[in-house]
Amino acid sequence: MLTPRQVLDTYYLEARRDLLEIAALFDRYDAAVTREGRTAEDESKRDVLRRALARLADPAPADDRTTDLLELFAEI
């Protein structure tokens, strides 16, 4: 079992990369909206990603964030 410090040291860069990819996705979407002058007809995928980020940002301990997100993603 890893210590809390080892978990952060081991997975920090990978998680940072993934969050930067998500930020880039939202930047590309916003640029497309500005360029096209309209949003997507169906923004459910964007909305689910935003809800997932909000759940992850909650500092309260959670039993199983992974299952929680999988259930959220199953909605679309």
N, C-alpha and C positions, 0 to 999 in steps of 0.2 A: 504494500500500500504506500502511496505517495503521501508526503506531508503536504499541508496546505501550500507552503512555499514552493515545493517541488512541482505541484500542479500548476501554479502560476508560471514558474520558470519554464516548464515543459511546453505549455500550450498557449502562452501569451502571444507570441508572434503569429501563430496560425490564426488565432481568434482576431487579432488586430487586422490581418490581411482580409479575413472574411467580412469584417465590419466595413473596411474600406471599399470592398466590392459592392456591398449593399448601398453605401453612400454614393458610389459611382452610378449605380443603377437608378437611384432617385434623381441624381443630377442629369442623367441622360433622359429620363422621363420628363423632367421639368423643362429641359431644353427642347424636347420634341413638342411639348404642349405650347411653349412660346412660339416655336417655328410654325406649327400648324394652326395655332389660334384656337385650339379645342383640346379637351381631354379625351381619353379613350372612352369608347362607348360603354365598356364594362371595366370598372376600376376595382373589381373585387380582389384581384391578385395584389394590387398595390395596397389596398386596405388591409388585407390579411397580413402582409409584411409589416405594415405599421403597427398593427395590433400585436404581432409577435414581438417586435422590438419593445413595445410598451410593457409587455409581460416580462421580458428579460430585464428591463430597467427597474422593475420592482425590487427593492432591496430586501424585502421580507424573504426568509428561507422558504423554499418550496420543496414538496415531496419529490416531484419528478418533472422538471421543466421540459425534458425531451418529449415525454408522452403528452404533456399539455400542448406543446407546439405541433406535434403530429396530429392531434385532434383538431387543432385550429386549422391546419393546412388541409385536412380532410373536408372542410366545409366548402371548398371550391372545387 
